[in-house]
């Protein structure tokens, strides 16, 4: 099943989610509206809302809160992107100029805050304490993941355990929320809630691992970002951590030096050669597949349905993605 086929299963709900997001972004401040629309309409895959909408179908949810929940997740995700791009001083995302490079850091941060505020308004409209607590806790954990990542920038001593903690908090938690909100809302059996939380978290971890592999192993025209951006930002992602723990002394020293200094993306060729020599990308992809399988295994608790098949296919796509 391809992503287009998956999206077709929930086409009406996805369209309703997009309409709600655009409605919530309405502002009488032209700059706020312009920046928000730029980032929302910049071509994202909407993976997180898709997860939530598919879970609603898989659980035969009968309400309409799935639209608000999908919008909440996408608004939160988009807010983190705006703030990430400021922190990382990124100039490109999805092949387009980032908001911070176009309008400046101040506007990007403030519009990111606006998106958080709009998501909070939607959360309040649901008037559900369990959902409020779930998302509030997740928001704190996501920010902690950002702080943990920042504290390990340019740190060649970062190990795989710490890397996993970062991506579990940053990416895994929001995927978990996407998969968890509907079972929480309809008070599904605790084992169902936990299984779907596991699905989301493991899928998010796999998705981020693949993203980190693609930073060194993809066509920039496909990813919409420069090759080696993570290295230029001093991020010790899994391909580099693998080299630091498995490479020879010369390879390790080259990577250590690259991480500790303001390494330019123009100088990524030497690191890319080491990555190819050591099989760091293959290692990263293999580990991502482990988490993909864990996410799929969690879905055995669901009754067979086209929505469950789509959730499985979505995980498989995440493990094979090239952009």
C-alpha positions in Angstrom: 0.0 0.0 0.0 1.4 3.4 -1.1 1.1 6.6 0.9 -1.4 7.9 -1.6 -3.6 4.9 -1.0 -3.3 5.4 2.7 -4.3 9.0 2.5 -7.3 8.1 0.3 -8.7 6.0 3.2 -9.0 9.2 5.3 -9.2 11.8 2.5 -12.3 13.6 3.9 -10.9 13.7 7.5 -7.5 15.0 6.2 -9.2 17.7 4.2 -11.3 18.7 7.3 -8.1 18.8 9.3 -6.4 21.1 6.9 -9.5 23.4 6.8 -9.5 23.5 10.6 -5.8 24.4 10.7 -6.2 27.2 8.2 -9.2 28.5 10.2 -7.2 28.5 13.4 -4.3 30.3 11.7 -6.6 33.2 10.8 -5.1 36.4 12.3 -5.6 40.1 11.8 -1.8 40.5 12.0 -0.6 40.0 8.4 2.9 38.9 9.3 1.7 36.2 11.7 -0.7 34.8 9.1 1.9 34.9 6.3 4.6 33.1 8.3 2.1 30.5 9.7 0.7 29.8 6.2 4.2 29.5 4.8 5.2 26.7 7.1 1.8 24.9 7.2 1.5 24.8 3.4 5.1 23.9 2.7 4.5 20.3 1.6 4.7 18.2 4.7 3.6 14.6 4.5 1.1 15.0 7.5 2.3 11.7 8.9 1.2 12.5 12.5 -2.3 13.5 11.6 -2.6 10.5 9.3 -1.7 8.2 12.2 -4.4 9.6 14.5 -7.1 9.5 11.8 -6.3 5.9 10.9 -6.4 4.9 14.6 -9.8 6.5 14.8 -11.0 4.3 11.9 -9.3 1.2 13.2 -11.1 1.6 16.6 -14.4 2.5 14.9 -14.5 5.8 16.7 -18.0 7.4 16.3 -17.3 11.0 17.3 -15.7 13.9 15.4 -12.9 14.9 17.8 -10.4 13.1 15.6 -10.3 16.2 13.4 -9.4 18.5 16.3 -6.8 16.0 17.6 -5.2 15.7 14.2 -5.0 19.5 13.9 -3.6 19.8 17.4 -0.8 17.3 16.6 0.1 19.0 13.3 0.1 22.5 15.0 2.4 21.3 17.7 4.7 19.6 15.2 4.8 22.7 13.0 5.6 24.9 16.0 8.6 22.7 16.9 9.8 23.0 13.3 9.8 26.8 13.5 11.7 26.7 16.7 14.1 24.0 15.5 15.0 26.0 12.4 15.9 29.0 14.5 18.0 26.9 16.9 19.8 25.1 14.0 20.0 28.3 11.9 18.5 26.3 9.0 18.0 27.9 5.6 16.1 25.1 3.8 13.3 22.8 4.8 11.4 20.6 2.3 13.2 22.4 -0.5 11.9 25.8 0.5 13.4 28.8 2.3 12.8 28.5 6.1 10.7 31.0 7.9 13.6 32.2 9.9 15.8 32.9 6.9 12.9 34.7 5.2 11.4 36.7 8.0 14.0 36.5 10.8 14.4 34.6 14.0 12.1 36.9 16.0 9.1 36.4 13.8 9.7 32.6 13.5 9.8 32.2 17.3 6.7 34.3 17.9 4.7 32.5 15.2 5.8 29.2 16.7 4.4 30.4 20.0 1.2 31.4 18.2 0.9 27.8 16.8 1.3 26.5 20.3 -1.4 28.8 21.5 -3.8 27.8 18.8 -3.2 24.1 19.6 -4.0 24.9 23.3 -7.2 26.5 22.3 -8.3 23.4 20.4 -7.3 21.2 23.4 -9.5 23.4 25.7 -12.4 23.0 23.2 -12.3 19.2 23.7 -12.9 19.7 27.4 -11.4 16.4 28.3 -9.0 16.2 31.3 -7.3 12.9 30.2 -6.5 14.4 26.8 -5.3 17.6 28.3 -3.0 15.8 30.7 -1.7 13.5 27.9 -0.7 16.3 25.6 0.5 18.6 28.4 2.9 15.9 29.6 4.0 15.2 26.0 4.7 18.9 25.4 7.1 19.0 28.3 8.9 15.8 27.3 9.3 17.1 23.7 10.9 20.3 24.9 13.2 18.3 27.3 14.3 16.3 24.3 15.2 19.6 22.5 17.2 20.7 25.5 19.0 17.3 25.8 19.9 17.5 22.1 21.2 21.0 22.5 23.3 20.0 25.5 25.0 17.3 23.3 25.6 19.4 20.2 29.3 19.2 19.2 29.8 16.4 21.8 31.6 13.4 20.3 31.1 11.6 23.6 27.4 11.2 22.9 26.5 7.5 23.0 23.7 5.5 21.4 21.6 5.4 24.6 21.6 9.2 24.8 20.8 9.5 21.1 17.8 7.2 21.6 16.6 9.2 24.6 16.7 12.4 22.4 14.7 11.0 19.5 12.3 9.1 21.8 11.5 12.4 23.5 11.6 14.7 20.4 10.0 12.6 17.7 8.8 9.4 19.4 6.6 11.3 21.9 4.6 13.3 19.3 4.0 10.1 17.2 2.9 8.5 20.4 0.4 11.2 21.1 -0.9 11.0 17.5 -1.7 7.3 18.1 -2.8 7.6 21.7 -5.4 10.3 21.8 -8.4 8.5 20.3 -8.0 5.4 22.5 -7.6 7.7 25.5 -10.7 9.7 24.5 -12.9 6.8 24.1 -11.5 5.1 27.2 -10.3 2.0 25.3 -9.0 -0.9 27.4 -5.6 -0.1 28.9 -3.9 -2.8 26.9 -5.2 -1.2 23.7 -4.1 2.3 24.8 -0.6 1.0 25.6 -0.3 -1.0 22.4 -1.1 2.0 20.3 1.2 4.2 22.3 4.0 1.7 21.6 3.1 1.7 17.9 3.4 5.5 17.8 6.6 5.7 19.8 8.4 3.0 17.9 7.3 4.4 14.6 8.6 7.8 15.6 12.0 6.4 16.6 12.3 4.6 13.3 11.2 7.6 11.3 13.8 9.8 13.0 16.6 7.2 12.5 15.7 7.1 8.8 15.8 10.9 8.7 19.2 10.9 10.2 20.4 8.3 7.7 19.0 10.3 4.8 21.0 13.3 6.0 24.1 11.5 4.6 22.5 9.2 2.1 19.9 11.0 -0.1 19.6 13.4 -3.0 19.1 16.9 -1.6 16.5 17.4 -4.3 14.5 14.6 -2.7 14.9 15.6 1.0 14.7 19.4 0.4 17.7 20.0 2.7 21.5 20.1 2.2 23.5 17.0 2.6 25.3 16.9 5.9 23.1 19.6 7.6 23.2 17.6 10.9 27.0 17.6 10.9 27.1 21.3 10.2 24.8 21.8 13.2 27.1 19.6 15.3 24.5 16.9 15.9 25.9 13.5 16.8 23.3 11.4 15.1 23.4 7.6 14.9 25.6 7.3 11.7 28.3 9.3 13.4 27.9 7.6 16.8 28.4 4.3 15.1 31.6 5.4 13.6 32.8 6.8 16.9 32.4 3.4 18.5 33.2 1.1 15.6 35.6 3.0 13.3 39.4 2.8 13.3 41.4 5.5 15.0 41.8 7.7 11.9 38.1 7.6 11.2 37.2 8.3 14.8 39.5 11.3 15.0 38.1 12.8 11.8 34.5 12.5 13.0 35.5 13.8 16.5 37.1 16.9 14.9 34.2 17.5 12.6 31.7 17.4 15.4 33.7 19.6 17.8 34.2 22.4 15.2 32.0 24.5 13.0 32.2 22.0 10.2 30.9 23.2 6.8 28.5 21.2 4.7 31.0 21.9 1.9 33.5 19.6 3.7 31.1 16.7 4.2 32.8 14.6 1.5 35.4 13.2 3.9 32.8 12.2 6.4 30.5 10.7 3.8 33.4 8.6 2.6 34.0 7.3 6.2 30.2 6.6 6.5 30.4 4.5 3.4 33.5 2.7 4.5 32.1 1.7 7.9 28.6 0.8 6.9 27.1 3.4 9.3 24.1 4.0 7.1 23.3 0.3 6.8 23.6 0.0 10.6 21.2 2.9 11.1 18.7 1.5 8.6 18.9 -2.0 10.2 18.2 -0.6 13.7 15.3 1.5 12.3 13.8 -1.7 10.9 13.9 -3.2 14.4 11.7 -0.3 15.6 9.4 -0.6 12.6 8.8 -4.2 13.4 8.1 -3.4 17.0 5.5 -0.8 15.9 3.9 -3.3 13.6 3.8 -6.0 16.3 1.9 -3.7 18.6 -1.0 -3.7 16.1 -1.9 -7.3 16.6 -4.3 -6.1 19.3 -6.5 -4.5 16.7 -9.1 -6.3 14.7 -8.3 -6.8 11.0 -9.5 -3.8 8.9 -8.3 -1.6 6.1 -7.2 1.0 8.6 -5.1 -1.5 10.5 -3.5 -2.5 7.2 -2.8 1.1 6.5 -1.1 1.6 9.8 1.1 -1.4 9.1 1.9 -0.1 5.6 2.7 3.4 7.1 5.3 1.8 9.3 6.8 -0.2 6.4 7.0 3.0 4.4 8.8 4.7 7.2 11.4 2.0 7.2 12.0 2.2 3.4 11.8 6.0 2.9 14.2 7.9 0.7 13.0 11.4 1.4 
